[in-house]
């Protein structure tokens, strides 16, 4: 099931290309989560980060 967030508001400036995330608004590759958490705080490079808001959908 895609787009389970009832908000349907996109987070401006945040793109999401993860096809199996419930918060991915696939028609525009935007994030429709109410907010996002990115970590971990110890990351030293972009490749070290993850979206902790990911929800399989």
C-alpha positions in Angstrom: 0.0 0.0 0.0 1.5 3.4 -1.0 0.9 6.8 0.5 -0.6 5.7 3.8 0.0 9.2 5.3 -3.3 11.0 5.4 -1.5 14.4 5.4 -0.7 14.2 1.6 1.3 17.4 2.1 4.8 17.2 0.7 7.8 18.4 2.7 9.3 21.2 0.5 12.8 20.5 -0.8 12.8 16.8 0.3 12.9 14.3 -2.5 12.4 10.6 -2.1 13.2 7.9 -4.6 12.6 4.9 -2.4 9.8 3.1 -4.3 8.8 0.9 -1.4 8.4 3.7 1.3 4.9 4.4 2.3 5.6 8.1 2.5 7.0 8.4 -1.1 4.6 10.4 -3.3 5.7 8.4 -6.3 4.1 10.7 -8.9 6.5 13.5 -7.9 9.2 11.7 -5.9 8.4 13.9 -2.9 8.1 12.9 0.8 4.6 13.0 2.3 5.6 12.1 5.9 4.5 14.7 8.5 8.2 15.1 9.4 11.4 13.2 8.8 14.3 12.0 11.0 17.7 11.5 9.4 20.7 10.1 11.1 22.8 8.8 12.7 24.4 11.8 14.4 27.8 10.2 14.0 27.6 10.3 10.1 30.7 11.6 8.4 29.5 11.5 4.8 26.2 11.5 2.9 26.5 7.7 2.4 26.5 7.2 6.1 23.0 8.7 6.6 19.6 7.0 6.6 16.0 8.1 6.7 14.7 6.8 10.0 11.2 7.8 9.0 11.1 5.0 6.4 8.0 2.8 6.6 7.6 -0.1 4.3 4.5 0.4 2.2 
